[in-house]
Amino acid sequence: YANAAPAVLAGVSSRLQANNKIYTYSGYCQEAPHPIIAKNTQKSCSFTKTTCSLYGSDGVLTYQILNDRNDCIGELAIMFSVPYNYKTYGNCFALGIFEPECPCDVNLYNKMYHESGTFTRGNGTGSSIKYSRNAVTLEGTMSPQSQSKMIVELCDVFCYSKPKDDCQPFFSLQYYH
């Protein structure tokens, strides 16, 4: 079976995330993401496949990225796909930062799954992918199992020039399928 349970951990960045949106191409959101993730907090949500379905769990989760003045500087988008049948497909995911108020819908899912743009996509093999835009860097990895785990970190770009102990990730996101 395929299900997902992301746990979100905010770091020391002054940015918050608000107005989260979800779109599921297959499966459904079992436990909704928290609407706001403050720094130094941990939140969780879960996605799962539909019972008796021949499809896995696929979708997109978005959050607004806010600066210190609570102005939205972009939409963080995380696409995930964990198939029911591994004979044809494998786990894949994508990370991106889109313009503010980007719709979280089938068009965004299809773009991140099939096309290219202001995001990066990778296979769920345990390798990491990285994407930077608007002074923010995303880095993530996804395991290859049907009960997969996906970890995503979002940091201000300045974090990478500091010693690791001085800067925590903006948040971590974990999916368990």
N, C-alpha and C positions, 0 to 999 in steps of 0.2 A: 504494500500500500504506500501511498505517497502523502505525506503531510508535512507541514512546515510550522515552526514556532520561533519567530525571531525574538531575540532579547536585545533591547537597545540600551546602550550605556553612553551618556553624554560626558564629554571631557571638560577641560578647563576653559574652552572657548567661551567668549561672551555671547555667541550667537545661540539662538533658540530655533526650534522648528515648530511650525504651527500649520493648521489647516491640512492635515494629512488626508490623502485620498487613496483609495484602492480600486483596482480593476482586476477581476479574475476572468481569464480566458477559459480556463477549466478549473474545476474544484471550487472551493469557496473559503471565505475568511471565517475561521472558527472562533477566534478571539480577536476583536478589533484592536488596531494600534491605538496608542494613547494620542490624544489630539495635540498635546504640547510636550516636548521633551526638554527639560531644563538641564543645564550643565550639572555634572556629577550625579545624575540619576540613572536608574536602570528601569526599563519598561519592557514588556513583552507582548507579542501577539502571535497568532498561529493561523496557518492555512492548511487545508487538507483536501484530498480528492473527494469527489462525490461518491457515495456508497453505490456499489454495483455499476460503476462507470468504467469504461475502457480507456479513460483518459486520466492523466496524472494531475498535478497541481501546477498551474501556469498563471502568471499575472504580473502586475506592476504595482508598486507602492511608491507614492510621492510625498514629499514634505517640502514646505517652503523653508528656505535658508534665510534667516533674518540677521541683520547687522545690529550693532549696539543701539541704534535708534529705532529698532523694530521695522526697518525698511526691508522688504523682500529683495534679495539680490539674485535669486534664482530658485528653480525647483529641482530638488534632488530627486532623481528617479532611479529605482532599483527594479529591474526586470528579472524574474526567475522562471525557470521551466524545468520541472522534474517529471519525466514521462512515466507512464504506467508500464509500458513495454520497452525494454532496452534493446530489442533486436534491431530496431530502426533508428531510434533516437537516443541521445545521451543528455545528461544534465547540462544546462547552460544558463548564463546570467549576464546581465549588462548593468553598468553603472554610468550615470550621466547627470549633467547639470543643464537644465533647459531654462528658457525665458520664464519670468514670473507668470503665474496663472496658466501654465501649460496644462491642457486637459489630460486627465488620467483616464484613458479610454482604450478601446480596441486599436485606434490609430497609433497611439503611443506604444502599445504592446507590439504591434506589427512592425513599427519602425525599429524598435530596439531589438526585435527578434530577427528580422530579415534584412534591414538596411544599414546604412552608416549615417553618422551625424555627430552631434555634440555629446557623444558617449563612447564607451568602449565595451566590447562584448568578449566573453571567453567561455570556454568549455569548463564544466564542473569536473576538473581532474585533480584538484588540490593546488594547482598553480595559481599565482595571483595576477590580477590585472590592476592598472592604475590609470586615473584620468584626472586632469587639472583644468580648472576654468574659474574665472572671477575670484582669484586669490584663494581658492579652495581646492584641496586635493582629495580625491577618493581613491581608496585602495581596498581590494576585496579578494576573497577566495571562496571556492565552493567545492565540497567533497563530491566524489563520484557515486556514492551509494544512493539507493532508493529512499533511505531515511537520511538525506543529506543535511549537511550543516553549511551554512553560508555566513561568512564574517565580512562585514564592510566597515571601514573606518573613514571618517571625514575629518580632515584637519585644515586649519588655516595654513596657507603656504608657508608662512613664517615659522611654523612648527618644525619644518624639516631642517632649518638652519640652526636650531637650538639643540643642546644635548637632550637625549631621549627622556631623561628624568625630569626635564623642565617643561615638557609639553605632552599632554595627554591627547588622545584622539578626541574629536568632537563627539563621535559616538561609534559604537560597534553594533552591528546587526547580525544576529545569528538565526539561520533557518534550520530547523530539524525536519527532514522529510522521512 
